[in-house]
Amino acid sequence: MCMEVKKGCFCGKNSASFNLRDNIMIPEVVSGLYCPQCSHLIKEFDPETMIYDNGWVIVYDMMLAKGIAAQKLSDAAVTPELLFDQGYVTWKEIYPGELEDSKEEKAKLVEMAQKDPKRYLIEIRNWANARMERLKQEGWRRAQAL
């Protein structure tokens, strides 16, 4: 089971939804969020507490994360990469806003499902594969693992 958490970015123009895998971590583990419009305000990127993903920066409270991990996880090497890449505190989707972005694209394909179900199955598969390849090319961290 995953808990969803929504956080606003530093400048207040954007937000992102996070999943907390198996509810192991708590929302407060995300201590800051910077979108592509405000991430340039970070004076110095700290790889010990931050993760960068295509213009977005997540700041983790690593002291809190390590304390929780010591109680709930056997892995003692808790890093921002582990939190993000293993899904303990990561984007709800492949990237922030993906659900909204893909709605319009999917709507066109859903219309096809009523008219030509066989073609729809082919097109939806092609769309999903091409979309994931595009997200990989754009540099989204979660897309790289798929």
Secondary structure, DSSP 8 states (H G I E B T S, - for coil): -EEEEEEE-TTSS-EEEEEEETT-S-GGGEEEEE-TTTGGG-SS--TTTEEEETTEEEEE-HHHHHHHHHHH-S-----HHHHHHTTSSEESSSSTTHHHHHHHHHHHHHHHHHH-HHHHHHHHHHHHHHHHHHHHHHT-HHHHT-
